[in-house]
Amino acid sequence: MFGKWLKLVGVILVASTLLMGTGQVFAAEAPGTGPEMAFTVPAGSISIPAGGELWFAFNYAGDGSQIVVDMGGNATTTTFTVWTPANVVTRSMNQSVTNVGAGSVMSYTSNPDQVWNGSFNTKGTYYVVVDQNSSGPGTFRLSVTGSGVYTAGQPMPASSPAAPAAPAAAAPAASAPMTTTVTAAPTAVAPAASAPVTSTVAAGTGPANAITSPKGWVTTTPGATTWYAFSYLGDGSQITVHMFVYPSSAASYTVWTPQDLLSSQSGWTLGGSTSPVGIGSPNPNNGNDIMWSGSFITSGTYYVVVSQGKTPGGYNLQITGSGVSFVP
């Protein structure tokens, strides 16, 4: 009897040591409700309860190759965000953090899905977090593809669990910039829609006469498309494209590589057989901020194409990065 008692004490001590060593215990999370219990990206239709949140994991080679996250479902109620390994580390420390990207509907095509495109130079496990932002349940289909994308996470059961709403600590908030993340821009006061146009009407109608340096506030022309060009060293450094738009439906943008342009020299048209390497995504904390960040290992001229919607308004575009320059 005394021997059994000693064994029991030993088990309790070992368990206590393990719990103390971790600093924060995540075992209480239900499957799919956090990064530690994230599902692998499944095939087929997935159910999500009202107010629910589901985490999905995938491994990425960190080779700068393109990642495409595509989600079909009701874009007004079911949304997704993308999280890097560094985002998750910050989250685990209960610090404020902003995800690296969010899905957006491609307004220049007939595809109703929400899409996010991007790339990184850091290897690790990345995450897609799906949120149901309504009082009723929803369904969605999710895919994460790319030459550098590999399976991660635990298999989802045949009948997906009813995931409870995420704790407040897991909610994205403003954070400091990171090497592969987009810095959430401070909320700005929208200039009047009648602010002066700083770029000429003739410039920016295509890649041949793309505007080589965005400057100041631009009043939109509903239905128009404006091209911006920048030179990039191809050194793997981060490129950040930030556009403040007012109202939020007045404009959107896509990012195109030199290879995208070369493959469409015969009759370049947006929405053709070539897809952009990136799509600006609304900042979850400020829908007027449209963000994209990425890096490449090929030097050359890259393009940001601003598509102006039917709603009158304006935008302020900024393209920054240590490898970015503007050559007239």
C-alpha positions in Angstrom: 0.0 0.0 0.0 2.9 2.3 0.9 4.5 1.6 -2.5 1.3 2.4 -4.4 1.1 5.7 -2.5 4.7 6.6 -3.5 3.9 5.9 -7.1 0.8 8.1 -7.0 2.8 11.0 -5.5 5.4 10.6 -8.2 2.8 10.8 -11.0 1.4 14.0 -9.4 4.8 15.6 -9.1 5.7 14.8 -12.7 2.4 16.2 -14.0 2.8 19.3 -11.9 6.3 19.8 -13.2 5.1 19.5 -16.8 2.4 22.0 -16.3 4.7 24.5 -14.6 7.3 24.1 -17.3 4.9 25.0 -20.1 4.0 28.4 -18.6 0.6 28.3 -20.4 -1.6 25.2 -20.8 -3.5 24.8 -24.1 -4.9 21.3 -23.6 -8.2 22.8 -22.5 -8.8 24.1 -26.1 -11.3 22.2 -28.1 -10.1 20.7 -31.4 -9.8 23.4 -34.0 -10.2 26.4 -31.7 -6.6 27.4 -31.5 -3.2 26.9 -33.1 -2.2 24.0 -30.8 -5.3 22.0 -31.8 -5.6 23.2 -35.4 -7.0 21.0 -38.1 -5.3 20.1 -41.4 -7.0 21.8 -44.3 -9.9 19.4 -45.2 -11.6 18.6 -48.4 -15.4 19.2 -48.9 -17.9 21.4 -47.1 -17.3 22.4 -43.5 -19.9 23.5 -41.0 -19.2 26.3 -38.5 -21.6 27.3 -35.7 -22.8 30.8 -35.0 -20.0 33.0 -33.6 -17.6 30.1 -34.0 -13.9 30.1 -35.0 -11.9 27.3 -36.6 -8.1 27.1 -37.0 -6.5 25.2 -39.9 -2.7 24.6 -40.2 -0.4 24.1 -43.1 3.4 23.9 -43.4 5.3 26.2 -45.8 8.8 25.8 -47.2 9.7 29.5 -46.8 11.1 29.6 -50.3 9.2 32.7 -51.5 6.8 30.6 -53.6 3.2 31.8 -53.9 0.5 30.6 -51.4 -3.1 30.8 -52.5 -5.9 30.5 -49.8 -9.3 30.2 -51.4 -12.6 29.9 -49.4 -16.0 29.5 -50.8 -19.0 30.5 -48.7 -21.1 33.5 -47.7 -18.5 36.3 -47.7 -20.7 38.6 -45.6 -20.8 36.2 -42.7 -17.9 33.7 -43.0 -14.5 35.2 -43.3 -10.9 34.1 -42.8 -7.5 35.6 -41.8 -3.9 34.3 -42.3 -1.5 33.9 -39.3 2.3 33.4 -39.4 4.3 31.4 -36.9 5.5 34.8 -35.4 1.8 35.9 -35.0 1.0 32.8 -33.1 4.0 33.2 -30.8 2.9 36.8 -30.0 -0.7 35.5 -29.4 0.6 32.8 -26.9 2.2 35.6 -24.9 -1.2 37.4 -24.6 0.2 40.4 -26.5 -1.8 42.3 -29.1 -1.2 41.0 -32.6 -2.5 41.7 -36.1 -2.8 38.8 -38.6 -0.7 38.9 -41.8 -3.7 39.0 -44.1 -7.4 38.5 -44.7 -9.5 37.0 -47.5 -11.1 39.4 -50.0 -13.5 38.8 -53.0 -11.7 39.5 -56.3 -13.9 42.2 -57.7 -12.3 42.0 -61.2 -13.5 38.4 -61.9 -16.7 36.5 -61.6 -15.3 34.3 -58.8 -17.4 34.8 -55.6 -14.8 33.2 -53.4 -12.6 35.0 -50.9 -9.0 34.8 -51.8 -5.6 35.7 -50.3 -2.3 35.4 -52.1 1.1 35.9 -50.5 4.6 34.5 -49.9 7.2 34.5 -47.2 10.9 33.7 -46.7 10.4 32.0 -43.3 9.8 28.3 -43.1 7.3 27.0 -40.6 3.6 26.2 -39.8 1.1 28.9 -40.9 -2.6 29.1 -40.1 -5.9 30.0 -41.7 -8.5 31.1 -39.1 -12.2 31.0 -40.2 -14.7 33.1 -38.3 -18.5 32.9 -38.4 -19.6 36.5 -37.8 -23.4 36.0 -37.5 -26.1 34.7 -35.2 -26.6 31.6 -37.4 -24.3 28.7 -38.5 -22.6 28.6 -41.9 -20.7 26.3 -44.3 -17.6 26.9 -46.3 -15.0 25.1 -48.5 -11.3 25.9 -47.9 -8.2 25.2 -49.9 -4.5 26.2 -49.4 -2.3 25.5 -52.4 1.2 26.3 -53.6 4.5 24.5 -54.5 5.8 25.3 -51.0 2.7 24.2 -49.1 2.5 20.9 -47.2 0.1 19.2 -44.9 0.0 20.1 -41.2 -2.4 19.9 -38.3 -4.7 17.1 -37.0 -7.3 15.4 -39.2 -10.8 16.8 -38.8 -13.4 14.2 -37.7 -16.2 13.2 -40.2 -18.6 15.4 -38.2 -16.8 18.6 -37.4 -17.2 19.8 -33.8 -19.2 22.8 -32.9 -16.4 25.2 -32.2 -17.2 27.8 -29.5 -16.4 31.5 -30.1 -12.7 32.2 -29.6 -11.5 33.8 -26.3 -11.0 37.5 -26.3 -7.2 37.0 -26.1 -7.2 35.4 -29.5 -8.9 38.3 -31.3 -6.6 40.1 -33.7 -5.6 43.6 -32.6 -3.1 46.3 -33.6 0.5 45.2 -33.3 4.1 46.2 -34.1 5.5 45.3 -37.6 7.2 42.0 -38.2 9.5 40.8 -41.0 6.7 38.9 -42.8 3.7 40.7 -41.5 1.9 43.8 -42.6 1.9 46.7 -40.2 -1.6 47.9 -39.4 -1.7 51.5 -40.5 -3.0 54.1 -38.1 -6.6 55.2 -38.6 -6.6 58.3 -40.8 -9.2 60.9 -41.3 -10.6 60.5 -44.9 -9.9 63.5 -47.1 -12.8 65.0 -48.9 -13.8 63.2 -52.1 -13.1 66.4 -54.0 -9.4 66.4 -53.1 -7.1 67.2 -56.0 -5.9 64.5 -58.3 -2.1 64.3 -58.2 -1.6 61.9 -61.1 -2.5 62.8 -64.6 -5.4 61.1 -66.5 -3.1 60.0 -69.4 -0.6 58.3 -67.2 -1.2 54.9 -65.6 -3.6 53.4 -68.3 -1.3 50.3 -68.7 2.1 48.8 -68.0 3.7 50.9 -70.8 2.9 54.2 -69.1 2.5 53.0 -65.5 2.9 55.7 -62.8 6.4 55.2 -61.3 5.8 56.9 -58.0 2.4 57.1 -56.2 2.0 60.5 -54.6 -0.8 61.8 -52.4 -4.6 61.5 -52.6 -6.1 60.4 -55.9 -9.8 61.0 -56.7 -11.3 57.9 -58.3 -12.9 57.7 -61.7 -15.6 55.0 -61.3 -14.8 52.0 -63.5 -11.2 53.1 -64.3 -8.0 51.2 -63.8 -4.7 52.8 -62.9 -1.3 51.1 -63.1 1.7 51.8 -60.8 5.2 50.4 -61.4 8.2 49.9 -59.0 11.6 48.4 -59.3 12.5 45.6 -56.9 16.0 44.1 -56.2 14.8 40.5 -55.8 16.7 40.2 -52.6 13.9 38.6 -50.6 13.3 41.8 -48.7 9.7 42.6 -47.7 7.5 44.7 -50.0 4.5 46.4 -48.3 1.6 47.8 -50.3 -0.8 49.9 -48.3 -3.8 51.8 -49.7 -6.1 54.0 -47.6 -9.4 54.2 -49.5 -12.5 56.1 -48.8 -15.2 54.9 -48.9 -14.0 51.3 -48.6 -15.8 50.3 -51.8 -14.2 53.0 -53.9 -11.1 51.0 -55.0 -9.1 47.8 -54.7 -5.8 46.6 -56.1 -3.8 43.6 -57.3 0.0 42.9 -57.4 1.6 41.6 -60.6 5.1 40.3 -61.2 7.3 40.7 -64.3 6.5 37.1 -65.2 2.8 37.9 -65.1 3.3 40.7 -67.6 5.5 38.7 -70.0 3.0 35.9 -70.1 0.3 38.3 -71.3 2.1 40.5 -73.8 -0.4 39.6 -76.5 -3.4 41.7 -75.6 -2.9 42.3 -71.8 -6.2 42.3 -70.0 -7.0 42.0 -66.3 -8.8 38.8 -65.4 -7.4 36.9 -68.3 -5.5 33.6 -68.1 -2.9 35.1 -65.8 -3.6 35.6 -62.1 -2.1 38.3 -59.9 0.5 37.3 -57.4 -1.2 39.3 -54.7 -4.5 40.9 -53.8 -5.0 43.7 -51.3 -6.8 42.6 -48.2 -8.9 44.8 -45.9 -7.4 45.4 -42.5 -9.8 43.6 -40.0 -9.4 46.5 -37.6 -10.0 49.2 -40.3 -11.7 48.3 -43.5 -10.4 51.5 -45.2 -6.8 50.1 -45.0 -6.1 47.7 -47.9 -2.9 45.7 -47.2 -0.6 43.3 -48.9 2.9 42.1 -48.1 5.3 39.7 -49.8 8.8 39.1 -51.1 10.4 37.6 -54.2 13.8 36.3 -55.4 13.5 37.8 -58.9 14.5 41.4 -59.7 12.6 43.5 -62.1 9.6 45.8 -62.5 6.6 44.9 -60.5 3.1 46.4 -60.8 0.2 47.5 -58.5 -3.0 47.8 -60.5 -5.8 49.9 -58.8 -9.3 49.0 -59.9 -11.8 51.8 -59.1 -15.3 50.8 -58.2 -18.6 52.3 -59.0 -18.7 54.3 -55.8 -17.0 57.8 -56.1 -14.2 58.4 -53.6 -10.5 58.3 -53.5 -7.3 56.6 -52.3 -3.8 57.1 -51.1 -1.3 54.4 -52.2 2.0 53.7 -50.7 4.6 51.0 -51.8 7.5 50.6 -49.5 10.4 48.3 -48.7 14.2 48.3 -48.6 14.4 46.6 -52.0 11.8 49.0 -53.6 12.8 52.0 -55.7 11.0 54.1 -58.3 12.8 54.8 -61.6 11.1 57.3 -64.0 
